[in-house]
Amino acid sequence: MTDRLLRGRLLTFHRAPADQNDTDAFTYHEDGAILVREGVIAASGTFDAVAPTAPCADIVDHRPHLMTAGFIDAHIHFPQAQIVASWGAQLLDWLNGYVFPEEARFGDESHAQAIATRFFDVLTEHGTTTAAAFCSVHAASADAYFAEAERRNMRMIGGKVMMDRNAPDTLRDTPQSGYDDTKALIERWHGRGRAGYAISPRFAITSSPQQLEMAGALATEHPDCHIQTHLSENREEIAFAASLYPEASDYLNIYERYGLLGGKMLLGHCIHLEEREVQCLAETGAHPVFCPTSNLFLGSGCFDHARLDKAGIQSAIATDIGAGTSYSMLQTLNEGYKVLQLQSQSLHAMRGFHWMTRGNAEVLGLADRIGTLDEGTEADIVVLDARATPAMALRMDRVETLAEELFVLLVMGDDRAVAQTYIAGEPHKETRR
């Protein structure tokens, strides 16, 4: 396989920057290069340093665009791609009115396969190279998801939802069938190529104590798998969960009682947390996932990032398609910035770009493989054009610093700003450079 040398401005992070002037947190090269060999970054640095090491490489010149690590989406629903922008009320009504009828369609294997192709097309158009996704309750939906990811050689995490109550008959499994199907899917997909499995009880409302016990058993049997669910998105949801689990001291304690908490757990939303829950998250290493466009769309509330950060809790950020309103991690950060502004919390551009690359990779335990442009990591790369639209170009005429450019991308950017997306070194937006 021929080496490929990507040339352009290069930005990669080593840790979360304390502020926009924390230059030790990242590396930036005005004329940078990434040498890709067999899907891996063989070298990265200045063009003058890297180019002589690969004199026969095919050079792709992306100047003056910016090259960063591919974007990572830590919470998304694969079967909800066709209900984005569905008018509705708040969480529980939205689930019953839109989500459950839509997810029922994924019992049809051919439908799941067709949507998987289009879903992954949209992800890569928006610069997303890795995601943690919920599939439907049907094992076939997870098979379709992982098969399409494998075809594209994408590093993806996912799992079929487990839910045995408070859902239509067509969307319920049982504690035993949920366990059996999940076990088989783990054996079929986890660790195969770039696939990772996430044990996925949807949330406490749709899982009985017996099913959560089975989920806990799976977590014990497969400690290298992720676990994903939802927590404290909506006050009506919290009250309903409390009524179903009266023995639990709070919502998080439901999952805690079944041995689900730990560093591999992703908890979507985490808006309305009690102090004990915050302390428990800090002690167990479980990760909240901030889903700003979804939280605004459903009127769920504001994610208190500063409170969690102060407690030493590392949070991820995600689109939460389909209650989320954009596949773009740039637009997700745009709305996240506003949610935090409402609480007198600031999100500077450097921190935002770290969050959706290395930061999310750290939460997933994959920073040694994705989320940076470091030598030896997988060559998932996004090329960004901060002048992609006339409005952006007009603004960029006054931009003087890298931080200002990143903020323009964060606020005004979307899929049009993604000039190219590389998956394991292969381009997936063929029409643009």
C-alpha positions, -999 to +999 in steps of 0.1 A: +000+000+000+014+034-010+022+058+018+001+090+018+015+123+030-011+149+040+001+185+040-017+214+058-019+233+090-018+208+119-033+209+153-033+182+179-038+182+217-018+166+245-042+174+273-071+198+281-059+234+278-064+255+309-072+285+287-066+298+252-030+308+261-020+273+273+003+265+244+018+235+262-015+217+258-013+214+220+010+213+190+003+235+161+023+236+128+016+263+102+030+240+075+025+205+089+024+170+076+009+136+085+024+105+071-002+077+068+009+041+064-015+012+064-041+031+083-018+044+110+000+077+115+036+068+109+048+104+115+035+139+121+052+172+125+064+200+102+063+193+065+101+199+062+108+173+089+083+146+078+084+148+040+121+136+036+112+104+055+088+093+028+101+104-006+078+081-025+046+090-007+016+104-025+013+140-013-022+154-008-019+192-003-047+205+019-032+240+025-044+264+038-069+242+056-065+229+091-059+192+099-072+178+133-080+145+148-114+131+137-144+141+158-158+117+183-195+115+192-200+098+226-238+094+225-260+089+194-290+068+185-286+049+152-323+040+147-334+077+151-318+091+120-352+097+103-370+113+133-345+142+138-365+175+138-398+158+148-420+183+166-428+171+201-432+177+238-407+166+264-388+134+269-413+107+278-439+119+253-413+122+226-401+086+232-437+072+229-447+094+200-417+092+178-388+070+191-406+038+198-426+037+165-394+045+145-373+019+163-399-008+157-390-005+120-355-019+127-369-054+132-367-055+094-331-064+086-331-048+051-343-015+066-316-016+092-290-022+066-303+006+043-303+031+071-269+021+083-254+030+049-270+065+050-263+070+087-226+064+082-225+086+052-239+115+072-214+109+101-184+111+078-198+141+059-198+159+093-163+148+103-173+122+128-149+092+127-159+074+159-192+073+178-209+054+207-243+045+195-275+029+207-291+005+182-327-008+185-338-037+207-333-060+176-300-078+173-302-073+135-299-035+140-266-040+158-254-064+131-263-038+104-245-011+124-213-030+130-212-045+095-214-010+079-187+002+103-165-027+094-170-021+057-157+014+062-130+004+087-143+028+113-137+026+150-172+024+163-188+015+196-224+003+199-250-021+213-286-032+210-308-016+237-321-039+264-357-030+275-383-054+288-410-030+301-427+003+295-423+000+258-445-015+230-446-053+226-426-051+194-397-034+212-395-055+244-370-083+250-369-103+282-341-104+308-329-137+294-333-128+257-316-095+262-287-112+279-285-139+253-287-115+223-261-092+239-238-120+247-240-133+211-234-098+197-203-093+220-189-126+208-196-117+172-184-081+171-164-069+201-128-066+193-134-076+157-114-051+136-122-017+151-155-026+167-162-022+204-194-033+221-214-013+246-238-031+270-269-009+266-298-010+290-318+019+276-326+034+310-341+023+343-377+030+332-375+004+304-355-022+323-368-043+351-346-052+381-341-086+366-329-071+334-305-047+351-292-077+371-285-094+337-268-063+324-246-063+355-237-099+349-227-091+313-205-062+326-188-086+350-183-112+323-170-086+298-151-059+317-135-046+285-170-036+271-184-002+276-218+003+293-241+030+281-275+043+294-293+075+304-295+093+337-315+123+350-324+139+317-359+151+328-376+155+361-407+135+351-383+107+341-365+109+375-398+106+394-410+077+372-377+059+378-379+065+416-414+050+416-401+018+398-372+015+422-384+027+456-355+010+473-329+032+455-317+063+473-316+082+440-316+076+402-279+068+400-282+043+428-304+022+406-275+015+383-250+014+412-270-014+429-265-037+399-228-031+396-229-010+364-208+020+375-172+023+366-148+039+342-163+022+311-198+036+318-213+064+297-243+082+312-263+104+288-275+138+301-269+139+339-287+172+342-306+170+375-281+154+399-282+151+436-250+158+455-246+122+464-248+113+428-220+137+419-199+122+446-207+087+434-197+096+398-164+110+411-157+079+432-166+053+405-151+071+375-184+069+355-187+095+328-216+119+322-223+128+285-233+164+277-259+165+249-267+202+244-288+203+213-310+175+226-313+191+261-324+223+245-348+207+220-366+187+246-365+215+272-347+191+296-324+216+314-288+228+315-259+206+320-237+219+349-203+212+336-184+233+361-200+214+390-189+181+376-154+193+366-148+207+401-156+172+415-130+157+392-155+141+369-145+139+332-175+144+309-179+136+273-199+157+247-223+143+221-250+150+195-277+126+209-293+122+174-323+120+171-335+143+199-303+161+191-307+185+161-274+183+143-249+156+134-222+182+135-199+181+165-190+217+157-227+227+160-229+206+192-202+226+207-218+258+195-250+250+215-229+237+244-211+270+246-245+287+249-258+263+275-227+270+296-230+307+290-264+307+306-248+294+338-219+319+337-195+291+326-171+297+297-161+273+270-131+286+250-124+273+215-093+254+224-111+235+252-140+228+228-117+212+201-099+192+227-133+180+241-145+165+208-112+149+200-087+138+227-112+146+255-139+122+242-112+097+234-100+098+270-135+092+283-138+062+260-104+049+271-091+051+235-067+081+236-038+057+227-056+049+194-078+079+184-083+116+192-049+129+184-025+131+155+003+114+174+026+089+158+013+053+161-024+063+164-051+054+139-053+078+110-087+093+116-083+129+104-106+158+096-096+187+073-114+219+081-121+250+060-129+280+080-139+299+049-164+273+037-193+297+034-195+333+024-205+343+059-175+324+074-151+339+048-164+374+057-157+368+094-123+352+087-111+384+070-108+399+105-094+368+123-058+371+135-052+341+158-057+303+157-080+305+187-102+330+168-103+307+138-113+277+159-141+298+175-154+307+140-155+270+131-171+261+164-199+287+161-204+289+123-191+256+111-210+224+101-205+197+074-197+224+049-166+233+069-154+197+067-133+197+035-122+160+040-126+132+064-101+104+065-109+070+081-078+049+088-061+071+062-087+068+035-107+098+022-145+096+026-154+130+010-142+123-024-155+155-041-135+180-020-100+186-009 
